[in-house]
Amino acid sequence: MFRFITSIAGTSPEPFPSSTEFDASKVNPGPIGGLVFLFLTIAVVILLFSFNRHIKRVNFEQDDTEQ
């Protein structure tokens, strides 16, 4: 059984061998990643302002009987 599995898998030391070497120092998000990050940052800031405005409108009246 083990011979069968190794014959199918091959003799590569990597699980998924690639034809080119991967250089981690050359990886960057690019302009699309920057735009996505900018959009998400602006969306979070707008949501925080909206949340703050809605919280200010809430009327917290506490009953004296509930303690």
PQR file of N, CA, C, O and H, with PARSE charges and radii, in Angstrom:
ATOM      1  N   MET A   1       0.826  -1.193   0.000 -0.4000 1.5000
ATOM      2  CA  MET A   1       0.000   0.000   0.000 -0.0000 2.0000
ATOM      3  C   MET A   1       0.867   1.253   0.000  0.5500 1.7000
ATOM      4  O   MET A   1       0.569   2.218  -0.704 -0.5500 1.4000
ATOM      5  N   PHE A   2       1.951   1.240   0.797 -0.4000 1.5000
ATOM      6  CA  PHE A   2       2.820   2.401   0.876 -0.0000 2.0000
ATOM      7  C   PHE A   2       3.512   2.661  -0.460  0.5500 1.7000
ATOM      8  O   PHE A   2       3.683   3.814  -0.857 -0.5500 1.4000
ATOM      9  H   PHE A   2       2.193   0.456   1.369  0.4000 1.0000
ATOM     10  N   ARG A   3       3.911   1.593  -1.156 -0.4000 1.5000
ATOM     11  CA  ARG A   3       4.538   1.749  -2.466 -0.0000 2.0000
ATOM     12  C   ARG A   3       3.576   2.380  -3.461  0.5500 1.7000
ATOM     13  O   ARG A   3       3.978   3.204  -4.282 -0.5500 1.4000
ATOM     14  H   ARG A   3       3.771   0.657  -0.834  0.4000 1.0000
ATOM     15  N   PHE A   4       2.335   2.001  -3.391 -0.4000 1.5000
ATOM     16  CA  PHE A   4       1.333   2.562  -4.292 -0.0000 2.0000
ATOM     17  C   PHE A   4       1.180   4.065  -4.063  0.5500 1.7000
ATOM     18  O   PHE A   4       1.128   4.841  -5.018 -0.5500 1.4000
ATOM     19  H   PHE A   4       2.008   1.331  -2.724  0.4000 1.0000
ATOM     20  N   ILE A   5       1.109   4.473  -2.793 -0.4000 1.5000
ATOM     21  CA  ILE A   5       0.943   5.889  -2.477 -0.0000 2.0000
ATOM     22  C   ILE A   5       2.168   6.685  -2.908  0.5500 1.7000
ATOM     23  O   ILE A   5       2.025   7.767  -3.476 -0.5500 1.4000
ATOM     24  H   ILE A   5       1.151   3.843  -2.017  0.4000 1.0000
ATOM     25  N   THR A   6       3.352   6.181  -2.653 -0.4000 1.5000
ATOM     26  CA  THR A   6       4.563   6.909  -3.056 -0.0000 2.0000
ATOM     27  C   THR A   6       4.723   6.953  -4.567  0.5500 1.7000
ATOM     28  O   THR A   6       5.286   7.916  -5.088 -0.5500 1.4000
ATOM     29  H   THR A   6       3.469   5.301  -2.191  0.4000 1.0000
ATOM     30  N   SER A   7       4.254   5.957  -5.279 -0.4000 1.5000
ATOM     31  CA  SER A   7       4.349   6.007  -6.737 -0.0000 2.0000
ATOM     32  C   SER A   7       3.392   7.050  -7.306  0.5500 1.7000
ATOM     33  O   SER A   7       3.696   7.682  -8.317 -0.5500 1.4000
ATOM     34  H   SER A   7       3.797   5.175  -4.856  0.4000 1.0000
ATOM     35  N   ILE A   8       2.245   7.233  -6.670 -0.4000 1.5000
ATOM     36  CA  ILE A   8       1.307   8.256  -7.128 -0.0000 2.0000
ATOM     37  C   ILE A   8       1.816   9.649  -6.768  0.5500 1.7000
ATOM     38  O   ILE A   8       1.740  10.573  -7.577 -0.5500 1.4000
ATOM     39  H   ILE A   8       1.998   6.719  -5.849  0.4000 1.0000
ATOM     40  N   ALA A   9       2.333   9.793  -5.552 -0.4000 1.5000
ATOM     41  CA  ALA A   9       2.772  11.095  -5.074 -0.0000 2.0000
ATOM     42  C   ALA A   9       4.040  11.562  -5.765  0.5500 1.7000
ATOM     43  O   ALA A   9       4.251  12.769  -5.885 -0.5500 1.4000
ATOM     44  H   ALA A   9       2.394   9.042  -4.894  0.4000 1.0000
ATOM     45  N   GLY A  10       4.878  10.673  -6.214 -0.4000 1.5000
ATOM     46  CA  GLY A  10       6.136  11.051  -6.847 -0.0000 2.0000
ATOM     47  C   GLY A  10       7.238  11.175  -5.818  0.5500 1.7000
ATOM     48  O   GLY A  10       7.059  10.813  -4.656 -0.5500 1.4000
ATOM     49  H   GLY A  10       4.707   9.692  -6.116  0.4000 1.0000
ATOM     50  N   THR A  11       8.377  11.686  -6.247 -0.4000 1.5000
ATOM     51  CA  THR A  11       9.525  11.772  -5.351 -0.0000 2.0000
ATOM     52  C   THR A  11       9.908  13.214  -5.055  0.5500 1.7000
ATOM     53  O   THR A  11      11.053  13.475  -4.684 -0.5500 1.4000
ATOM     54  H   THR A  11       8.523  11.980  -7.192  0.4000 1.0000
ATOM     55  N   SER A  12       9.003  14.136  -5.204 -0.4000 1.5000
ATOM     56  CA  SER A  12       9.295  15.540  -4.959 -0.0000 2.0000
ATOM     57  C   SER A  12       9.393  15.811  -3.453  0.5500 1.7000
ATOM     58  O   SER A  12       8.573  15.308  -2.686 -0.5500 1.4000
ATOM     59  H   SER A  12       8.073  13.924  -5.505  0.4000 1.0000
ATOM     60  N   PRO A  13      10.387  16.598  -3.020 -0.5600 1.5000
ATOM     61  CA  PRO A  13      10.487  16.914  -1.591  0.2800 2.0000
ATOM     62  C   PRO A  13       9.407  17.887  -1.124  0.5500 1.7000
ATOM     63  O   PRO A  13       9.135  17.978   0.073 -0.5500 1.4000
ATOM     64  N   GLU A  14       8.793  18.612  -2.051 -0.4000 1.5000
ATOM     65  CA  GLU A  14       7.740  19.561  -1.715 -0.0000 2.0000
ATOM     66  C   GLU A  14       6.380  18.944  -2.027  0.5500 1.7000
ATOM     67  O   GLU A  14       6.254  18.157  -2.965 -0.5500 1.4000
ATOM     68  H   GLU A  14       9.015  18.538  -3.023  0.4000 1.0000
ATOM     69  N   PRO A  15       5.371  19.297  -1.250 -0.5600 1.5000
ATOM     70  CA  PRO A  15       4.046  18.755  -1.544  0.2800 2.0000
ATOM     71  C   PRO A  15       3.493  19.248  -2.879  0.5500 1.7000
ATOM     72  O   PRO A  15       2.836  18.491  -3.593 -0.5500 1.4000
ATOM     73  N   PHE A  16       3.752  20.507  -3.219 -0.4000 1.5000
ATOM     74  CA  PHE A  16       3.286  21.082  -4.484 -0.0000 2.0000
ATOM     75  C   PHE A  16       4.466  21.785  -5.141  0.5500 1.7000
ATOM     76  O   PHE A  16       4.636  22.990  -4.952 -0.5500 1.4000
ATOM     77  H   PHE A  16       4.286  21.122  -2.639  0.4000 1.0000
ATOM     78  N   PRO A  17       5.276  21.077  -5.898 -0.5600 1.5000
ATOM     79  CA  PRO A  17       6.457  21.715  -6.495  0.2800 2.0000
ATOM     80  C   PRO A  17       6.059  22.761  -7.527  0.5500 1.7000
ATOM     81  O   PRO A  17       5.110  22.576  -8.289 -0.5500 1.4000
ATOM     82  N   SER A  18       6.799  23.857  -7.536 -0.4000 1.5000
ATOM     83  CA  SER A  18       6.515  24.915  -8.502 -0.0000 2.0000
ATOM     84  C   SER A  18       7.642  24.988  -9.516  0.5500 1.7000
ATOM     85  O   SER A  18       8.761  24.550  -9.246 -0.5500 1.4000
ATOM     86  H   SER A  18       7.570  24.007  -6.917  0.4000 1.0000
ATOM     87  N   SER A  19       7.348  25.535 -10.669 -0.4000 1.5000
ATOM     88  CA  SER A  19       8.362  25.640 -11.707 -0.0000 2.0000
ATOM     89  C   SER A  19       9.310  26.803 -11.443  0.5500 1.7000
ATOM     90  O   SER A  19      10.432  26.804 -11.950 -0.5500 1.4000
ATOM     91  H   SER A  19       6.439  25.890 -10.888  0.4000 1.0000
ATOM     92  N   THR A  20       8.884  27.794 -10.660 -0.4000 1.5000
ATOM     93  CA  THR A  20       9.734  28.940 -10.347 -0.0000 2.0000
ATOM     94  C   THR A  20       9.903  29.041  -8.847  0.5500 1.7000
ATOM     95  O   THR A  20       9.063  28.569  -8.082 -0.5500 1.4000
ATOM     96  H   THR A  20       7.973  27.794 -10.248  0.4000 1.0000
ATOM     97  N   GLU A  21      10.983  29.654  -8.436 -0.4000 1.5000
ATOM     98  CA  GLU A  21      11.221  29.868  -7.011 -0.0000 2.0000
ATOM     99  C   GLU A  21      10.409  31.060  -6.534  0.5500 1.7000
ATOM    100  O   GLU A  21      10.223  32.028  -7.271 -0.5500 1.4000
ATOM    101  H   GLU A  21      11.665  30.038  -9.058  0.4000 1.0000
ATOM    102  N   PHE A  22       9.933  30.989  -5.321 -0.4000 1.5000
ATOM    103  CA  PHE A  22       9.104  32.043  -4.721 -0.0000 2.0000
ATOM    104  C   PHE A  22       9.984  32.913  -3.848  0.5500 1.7000
ATOM    105  O   PHE A  22      10.616  32.417  -2.915 -0.5500 1.4000
ATOM    106  H   PHE A  22      10.083  30.203  -4.722  0.4000 1.0000
ATOM    107  N   ASP A  23      10.035  34.217  -4.140 -0.4000 1.5000
ATOM    108  CA  ASP A  23      10.832  35.150  -3.355 -0.0000 2.0000
ATOM    109  C   ASP A  23       9.877  35.989  -2.516  0.5500 1.7000
ATOM    110  O   ASP A  23       9.164  36.845  -3.038 -0.5500 1.4000
ATOM    111  H   ASP A  23       9.522  34.620  -4.898  0.4000 1.0000
ATOM    112  N   ALA A  24       9.872  35.733  -1.204 -0.4000 1.5000
ATOM    113  CA  ALA A  24       8.935  36.415  -0.308 -0.0000 2.0000
ATOM    114  C   ALA A  24       9.220  37.905  -0.188  0.5500 1.7000
ATOM    115  O   ALA A  24       8.321  38.659   0.183 -0.5500 1.4000
ATOM    116  H   ALA A  24      10.452  35.038  -0.780  0.4000 1.0000
ATOM    117  N   SER A  25      10.432  38.359  -0.486 -0.4000 1.5000
ATOM    118  CA  SER A  25      10.748  39.783  -0.366 -0.0000 2.0000
ATOM    119  C   SER A  25      10.158  40.605  -1.506  0.5500 1.7000
ATOM    120  O   SER A  25      10.092  41.831  -1.409 -0.5500 1.4000
ATOM    121  H   SER A  25      11.163  37.746  -0.788  0.4000 1.0000
ATOM    122  N   LYS A  26       9.730  39.955  -2.581 -0.4000 1.5000
ATOM    123  CA  LYS A  26       9.171  40.675  -3.725 -0.0000 2.0000
ATOM    124  C   LYS A  26       7.645  40.725  -3.712  0.5500 1.7000
ATOM    125  O   LYS A  26       7.038  41.240  -4.651 -0.5500 1.4000
ATOM    126  H   LYS A  26       9.783  38.960  -2.660  0.4000 1.0000
ATOM    127  N   VAL A  27       7.028  40.203  -2.677 -0.4000 1.5000
ATOM    128  CA  VAL A  27       5.573  40.172  -2.611 -0.0000 2.0000
ATOM    129  C   VAL A  27       5.075  41.473  -1.996  0.5500 1.7000
ATOM    130  O   VAL A  27       5.533  41.868  -0.924 -0.5500 1.4000
ATOM    131  H   VAL A  27       7.522  39.784  -1.914  0.4000 1.0000
ATOM    132  N   ASN A  28       4.152  42.132  -2.659 -0.4000 1.5000
ATOM    133  CA  ASN A  28       3.534  43.345  -2.122 -0.0000 2.0000
ATOM    134  C   ASN A  28       2.068  43.385  -2.518  0.5500 1.7000
ATOM    135  O   ASN A  28       1.668  42.693  -3.455 -0.5500 1.4000
ATOM    136  H   ASN A  28       3.780  41.811  -3.530  0.4000 1.0000
ATOM    137  N   PRO A  29       1.259  44.178  -1.826 -0.5600 1.5000
ATOM    138  CA  PRO A  29      -0.169  44.170  -2.106  0.2800 2.0000
ATOM    139  C   PRO A  29      -0.541  44.831  -3.429  0.5500 1.7000
ATOM    140  O   PRO A  29      -1.588  44.519  -3.996 -0.5500 1.4000
ATOM    141  N   GLY A  30       0.284  45.725  -3.925 -0.4000 1.5000
ATOM    142  CA  GLY A  30      -0.005  46.381  -5.192 -0.0000 2.0000
ATOM    143  C   GLY A  30      -1.033  47.482  -5.036  0.5500 1.7000
ATOM    144  O   GLY A  30      -1.492  47.750  -3.925 -0.5500 1.4000
ATOM    145  H   GLY A  30       1.134  45.979  -3.464  0.4000 1.0000
ATOM    146  N   PRO A  31      -1.398  48.120  -6.128 -0.5600 1.5000
ATOM    147  CA  PRO A  31      -2.344  49.250  -6.057  0.2800 2.0000
ATOM    148  C   PRO A  31      -3.758  48.811  -5.670  0.5500 1.7000
ATOM    149  O   PRO A  31      -4.470  49.565  -5.006 -0.5500 1.4000
ATOM    150  N   ILE A  32      -4.172  47.629  -6.064 -0.4000 1.5000
ATOM    151  CA  ILE A  32      -5.523  47.173  -5.717 -0.0000 2.0000
ATOM    152  C   ILE A  32      -5.619  46.923  -4.217  0.5500 1.7000
ATOM    153  O   ILE A  32      -6.622  47.271  -3.593 -0.5500 1.4000
ATOM    154  H   ILE A  32      -3.593  47.017  -6.604  0.4000 1.0000
ATOM    155  N   GLY A  33      -4.591  46.328  -3.639 -0.4000 1.5000
ATOM    156  CA  GLY A  33      -4.569  46.112  -2.193 -0.0000 2.0000
ATOM    157  C   GLY A  33      -4.588  47.421  -1.433  0.5500 1.7000
ATOM    158  O   GLY A  33      -5.249  47.523  -0.400 -0.5500 1.4000
ATOM    159  H   GLY A  33      -3.776  46.046  -4.146  0.4000 1.0000
ATOM    160  N   GLY A  34      -3.877  48.424  -1.922 -0.4000 1.5000
ATOM    161  CA  GLY A  34      -3.885  49.744  -1.290 -0.0000 2.0000
ATOM    162  C   GLY A  34      -5.253  50.393  -1.352  0.5500 1.7000
ATOM    163  O   GLY A  34      -5.704  51.003  -0.382 -0.5500 1.4000
ATOM    164  H   GLY A  34      -3.339  48.342  -2.761  0.4000 1.0000
ATOM    165  N   LEU A  35      -5.914  50.263  -2.494 -0.4000 1.5000
ATOM    166  CA  LEU A  35      -7.259  50.838  -2.625 -0.0000 2.0000
ATOM    167  C   LEU A  35      -8.262  50.132  -1.724  0.5500 1.7000
ATOM    168  O   LEU A  35      -9.127  50.778  -1.132 -0.5500 1.4000
ATOM    169  H   LEU A  35      -5.548  49.769  -3.282  0.4000 1.0000
ATOM    170  N   VAL A  36      -8.152  48.822  -1.617 -0.4000 1.5000
ATOM    171  CA  VAL A  36      -9.046  48.071  -0.732 -0.0000 2.0000
ATOM    172  C   VAL A  36      -8.820  48.483   0.715  0.5500 1.7000
ATOM    173  O   VAL A  36      -9.780  48.682   1.460 -0.5500 1.4000
ATOM    174  H   VAL A  36      -7.449  48.298  -2.098  0.4000 1.0000
ATOM    175  N   PHE A  37      -7.558  48.613   1.121 -0.4000 1.5000
ATOM    176  CA  PHE A  37      -7.244  49.039   2.484 -0.0000 2.0000
ATOM    177  C   PHE A  37      -7.781  50.442   2.749  0.5500 1.7000
ATOM    178  O   PHE A  37      -8.347  50.694   3.813 -0.5500 1.4000
ATOM    179  H   PHE A  37      -6.778  48.451   0.516  0.4000 1.0000
ATOM    180  N   LEU A  38      -7.609  51.359   1.797 -0.4000 1.5000
ATOM    181  CA  LEU A  38      -8.121  52.725   1.947 -0.0000 2.0000
ATOM    182  C   LEU A  38      -9.642  52.725   2.065  0.5500 1.7000
ATOM    183  O   LEU A  38     -10.197  53.426   2.910 -0.5500 1.4000
ATOM    184  H   LEU A  38      -7.149  51.155   0.934  0.4000 1.0000
ATOM    185  N   PHE A  39     -10.317  51.945   1.226 -0.4000 1.5000
ATOM    186  CA  PHE A  39     -11.774  51.869   1.271 -0.0000 2.0000
ATOM    187  C   PHE A  39     -12.258  51.327   2.615  0.5500 1.7000
ATOM    188  O   PHE A  39     -13.203  51.863   3.194 -0.5500 1.4000
ATOM    189  H   PHE A  39      -9.866  51.375   0.539  0.4000 1.0000
ATOM    190  N   LEU A  40     -11.619  50.273   3.112 -0.4000 1.5000
ATOM    191  CA  LEU A  40     -12.018  49.700   4.398 -0.0000 2.0000
ATOM    192  C   LEU A  40     -11.776  50.666   5.548  0.5500 1.7000
ATOM    193  O   LEU A  40     -12.579  50.731   6.479 -0.5500 1.4000
ATOM    194  H   LEU A  40     -10.851  49.838   2.642  0.4000 1.0000
ATOM    195  N   THR A  41     -10.679  51.418   5.497 -0.4000 1.5000
ATOM    196  CA  THR A  41     -10.388  52.397   6.540 -0.0000 2.0000
ATOM    197  C   THR A  41     -11.435  53.497   6.551  0.5500 1.7000
ATOM    198  O   THR A  41     -11.923  53.877   7.616 -0.5500 1.4000
ATOM    199  H   THR A  41     -10.027  51.365   4.740  0.4000 1.0000
ATOM    200  N   ILE A  42     -11.783  54.008   5.389 -0.4000 1.5000
ATOM    201  CA  ILE A  42     -12.810  55.060   5.299 -0.0000 2.0000
ATOM    202  C   ILE A  42     -14.151  54.525   5.766  0.5500 1.7000
ATOM    203  O   ILE A  42     -14.881  55.230   6.462 -0.5500 1.4000
ATOM    204  H   ILE A  42     -11.387  53.700   4.524  0.4000 1.0000
ATOM    205  N   ALA A  43     -14.494  53.298   5.401 -0.4000 1.5000
ATOM    206  CA  ALA A  43     -15.769  52.705   5.816 -0.0000 2.0000
ATOM    207  C   ALA A  43     -15.834  52.552   7.335  0.5500 1.7000
ATOM    208  O   ALA A  43     -16.884  52.802   7.928 -0.5500 1.4000
ATOM    209  H   ALA A  43     -13.901  52.725   4.836  0.4000 1.0000
ATOM    210  N   VAL A  44     -14.749  52.151   7.970 -0.4000 1.5000
ATOM    211  CA  VAL A  44     -14.733  51.992   9.425 -0.0000 2.0000
ATOM    212  C   VAL A  44     -14.895  53.343  10.112  0.5500 1.7000
ATOM    213  O   VAL A  44     -15.620  53.449  11.101 -0.5500 1.4000
ATOM    214  H   VAL A  44     -13.896  51.948   7.489  0.4000 1.0000
ATOM    215  N   VAL A  45     -14.231  54.374   9.601 -0.4000 1.5000
ATOM    216  CA  VAL A  45     -14.355  55.713  10.196 -0.0000 2.0000
ATOM    217  C   VAL A  45     -15.788  56.227  10.064  0.5500 1.7000
ATOM    218  O   VAL A  45     -16.328  56.794  11.014 -0.5500 1.4000
ATOM    219  H   VAL A  45     -13.642  54.288   8.797  0.4000 1.0000
ATOM    220  N   ILE A  46     -16.399  56.039   8.916 -0.4000 1.5000
ATOM    221  CA  ILE A  46     -17.800  56.469   8.727 -0.0000 2.0000
ATOM    222  C   ILE A  46     -18.721  55.691   9.663  0.5500 1.7000
ATOM    223  O   ILE A  46     -19.629  56.274  10.256 -0.5500 1.4000
ATOM    224  H   ILE A  46     -15.960  55.578   8.144  0.4000 1.0000
ATOM    225  N   LEU A  47     -18.506  54.401   9.801 -0.4000 1.5000
ATOM    226  CA  LEU A  47     -19.332  53.598  10.709 -0.0000 2.0000
ATOM    227  C   LEU A  47     -19.161  54.034  12.163  0.5500 1.7000
ATOM    228  O   LEU A  47     -20.128  54.023  12.924 -0.5500 1.4000
ATOM    229  H   LEU A  47     -17.769  53.927   9.319  0.4000 1.0000
ATOM    230  N   LEU A  48     -17.956  54.414  12.557 -0.4000 1.5000
ATOM    231  CA  LEU A  48     -17.741  54.887  13.929 -0.0000 2.0000
ATOM    232  C   LEU A  48     -18.480  56.192  14.185  0.5500 1.7000
ATOM    233  O   LEU A  48     -19.087  56.360  15.243 -0.5500 1.4000
ATOM    234  H   LEU A  48     -17.170  54.422  11.939  0.4000 1.0000
ATOM    235  N   PHE A  49     -18.437  57.122  13.229 -0.4000 1.5000
ATOM    236  CA  PHE A  49     -19.186  58.366  13.391 -0.0000 2.0000
ATOM    237  C   PHE A  49     -20.687  58.104  13.461  0.5500 1.7000
ATOM    238  O   PHE A  49     -21.386  58.710  14.273 -0.5500 1.4000
ATOM    239  H   PHE A  49     -17.943  56.986  12.370  0.4000 1.0000
ATOM    240  N   SER A  50     -21.185  57.205  12.615 -0.4000 1.5000
ATOM    241  CA  SER A  50     -22.598  56.872  12.618 -0.0000 2.0000
ATOM    242  C   SER A  50     -23.006  56.217  13.932  0.5500 1.7000
ATOM    243  O   SER A  50     -24.052  56.540  14.495 -0.5500 1.4000
ATOM    244  H   SER A  50     -20.618  56.712  11.956  0.4000 1.0000
ATOM    245  N   PHE A  51     -22.184  55.301  14.416 -0.4000 1.5000
ATOM    246  CA  PHE A  51     -22.454  54.628  15.683 -0.0000 2.0000
ATOM    247  C   PHE A  51     -22.502  55.640  16.828  0.5500 1.7000
ATOM    248  O   PHE A  51     -23.387  55.574  17.681 -0.5500 1.4000
ATOM    249  H   PHE A  51     -21.334  55.038  13.959  0.4000 1.0000
ATOM    250  N   ASN A  52     -21.562  56.564  16.844 -0.4000 1.5000
ATOM    251  CA  ASN A  52     -21.511  57.574  17.890 -0.0000 2.0000
ATOM    252  C   ASN A  52     -22.756  58.463  17.847  0.5500 1.7000
ATOM    253  O   ASN A  52     -23.311  58.799  18.893 -0.5500 1.4000
ATOM    254  H   ASN A  52     -20.843  56.618  16.150  0.4000 1.0000
ATOM    255  N   ARG A  53     -23.193  58.840  16.661 -0.4000 1.5000
ATOM    256  CA  ARG A  53     -24.383  59.683  16.521 -0.0000 2.0000
ATOM    257  C   ARG A  53     -25.635  58.950  17.005  0.5500 1.7000
ATOM    258  O   ARG A  53     -26.484  59.548  17.666 -0.5500 1.4000
ATOM    259  H   ARG A  53     -22.742  58.568  15.811  0.4000 1.0000
ATOM    260  N   HIS A  54     -25.756  57.666  16.682 -0.4000 1.5000
ATOM    261  CA  HIS A  54     -26.929  56.906  17.105 -0.0000 2.0000
ATOM    262  C   HIS A  54     -26.928  56.651  18.612  0.5500 1.7000
ATOM    263  O   HIS A  54     -27.988  56.647  19.238 -0.5500 1.4000
ATOM    264  H   HIS A  54     -25.067  57.180  16.145  0.4000 1.0000
ATOM    265  N   ILE A  55     -25.765  56.441  19.191 -0.4000 1.5000
ATOM    266  CA  ILE A  55     -25.693  56.222  20.639 -0.0000 2.0000
ATOM    267  C   ILE A  55     -26.090  57.489  21.394  0.5500 1.7000
ATOM    268  O   ILE A  55     -26.703  57.404  22.459 -0.5500 1.4000
ATOM    269  H   ILE A  55     -24.904  56.444  18.683  0.4000 1.0000
ATOM    270  N   LYS A  56     -25.752  58.657  20.862 -0.4000 1.5000
ATOM    271  CA  LYS A  56     -26.121  59.913  21.525 -0.0000 2.0000
ATOM    272  C   LYS A  56     -27.631  60.121  21.527  0.5500 1.7000
ATOM    273  O   LYS A  56     -28.148  60.803  22.412 -0.5500 1.4000
ATOM    274  H   LYS A  56     -25.254  58.726  19.998  0.4000 1.0000
ATOM    275  N   ARG A  57     -28.344  59.561  20.575 -0.4000 1.5000
ATOM    276  CA  ARG A  57     -29.799  59.718  20.494 -0.0000 2.0000
ATOM    277  C   ARG A  57     -30.558  58.813  21.461  0.5500 1.7000
ATOM    278  O   ARG A  57     -31.729  59.061  21.748 -0.5500 1.4000
ATOM    279  H   ARG A  57     -27.924  59.008  19.856  0.4000 1.0000
ATOM    280  N   VAL A  58     -29.914  57.781  21.959 -0.4000 1.5000
ATOM    281  CA  VAL A  58     -30.585  56.821  22.838 -0.0000 2.0000
ATOM    282  C   VAL A  58     -30.839  57.473  24.186  0.5500 1.7000
ATOM    283  O   VAL A  58     -29.957  58.118  24.754 -0.5500 1.4000
ATOM    284  H   VAL A  58     -28.962  57.579  21.726  0.4000 1.0000
ATOM    285  N   ASN A  59     -32.068  57.297  24.696 -0.4000 1.5000
ATOM    286  CA  ASN A  59     -32.448  57.875  25.983 -0.0000 2.0000
ATOM    287  C   ASN A  59     -32.420  56.757  27.022  0.5500 1.7000
ATOM    288  O   ASN A  59     -33.266  55.862  27.014 -0.5500 1.4000
ATOM    289  H   ASN A  59     -32.784  56.774  24.235  0.4000 1.0000
ATOM    290  N   PHE A  60     -31.438  56.822  27.912 -0.4000 1.5000
ATOM    291  CA  PHE A  60     -31.309  55.820  28.956 -0.0000 2.0000
ATOM    292  C   PHE A  60     -31.989  56.326  30.214  0.5500 1.7000
ATOM    293  O   PHE A  60     -31.383  57.054  31.000 -0.5500 1.4000
ATOM    294  H   PHE A  60     -30.751  57.548  27.919  0.4000 1.0000
ATOM    295  N   GLU A  61     -33.236  55.948  30.409 -0.4000 1.5000
ATOM    296  CA  GLU A  61     -33.954  56.322  31.631 -0.0000 2.0000
ATOM    297  C   GLU A  61     -33.979  55.103  32.536  0.5500 1.7000
ATOM    298  O   GLU A  61     -34.435  54.028  32.144 -0.5500 1.4000
ATOM    299  H   GLU A  61     -33.728  55.357  29.770  0.4000 1.0000
ATOM    300  N   GLN A  62     -33.487  55.284  33.741 -0.4000 1.5000
ATOM    301  CA  GLN A  62     -33.442  54.172  34.678 -0.0000 2.0000
ATOM    302  C   GLN A  62     -34.547  54.372  35.719  0.5500 1.7000
ATOM    303  O   GLN A  62     -34.692  55.453  36.290 -0.5500 1.4000
ATOM    304  H   GLN A  62     -33.117  56.157  34.060  0.4000 1.0000
ATOM    305  N   ASP A  63     -35.314  53.319  35.951 -0.4000 1.5000
ATOM    306  CA  ASP A  63     -36.362  53.377  36.981 -0.0000 2.0000
ATOM    307  C   ASP A  63     -35.731  53.297  38.356  0.5500 1.7000
ATOM    308  O   ASP A  63     -34.710  52.637  38.545 -0.5500 1.4000
ATOM    309  H   ASP A  63     -35.196  52.441  35.488  0.4000 1.0000
ATOM    310  N   ASP A  64     -36.355  53.984  39.331 -0.4000 1.5000
ATOM    311  CA  ASP A  64     -35.859  53.929  40.698 -0.0000 2.0000
ATOM    312  C   ASP A  64     -36.165  52.593  41.347  0.5500 1.7000
ATOM    313  O   ASP A  64     -35.487  52.197  42.295 -0.5500 1.4000
ATOM    314  H   ASP A  64     -37.185  54.520  39.178  0.4000 1.0000
ATOM    315  N   THR A  65     -37.185  51.887  40.848 -0.4000 1.5000
ATOM    316  CA  THR A  65     -37.559  50.615  41.461 -0.0000 2.0000
ATOM    317  C   THR A  65     -36.592  49.491  41.068  0.5500 1.7000
ATOM    318  O   THR A  65     -36.484  48.489  41.776 -0.5500 1.4000
ATOM    319  H   THR A  65     -37.736  52.209  40.078  0.4000 1.0000
ATOM    320  N   GLU A  66     -35.907  49.653  39.969 -0.4000 1.5000
ATOM    321  CA  GLU A  66     -34.965  48.624  39.519 -0.0000 2.0000
ATOM    322  C   GLU A  66     -33.581  48.932  40.089  0.5500 1.7000
ATOM    323  O   GLU A  66     -32.916  49.871  39.653 -0.5500 1.4000
ATOM    324  H   GLU A  66     -35.995  50.466  39.394  0.4000 1.0000
ATOM    325  N   GLN A  67     -33.166  48.150  41.046 -0.4000 1.5000
ATOM    326  CA  GLN A  67     -31.819  48.331  41.596 -0.0000 2.0000
ATOM    327  C   GLN A  67     -31.238  47.035  42.023  0.5500 1.7000
ATOM    328  O   GLN A  67     -30.108  46.996  42.510 -0.5500 1.4000
ATOM    329  H   GLN A  67     -33.706  47.387  41.401  0.4000 1.0000
TER
END
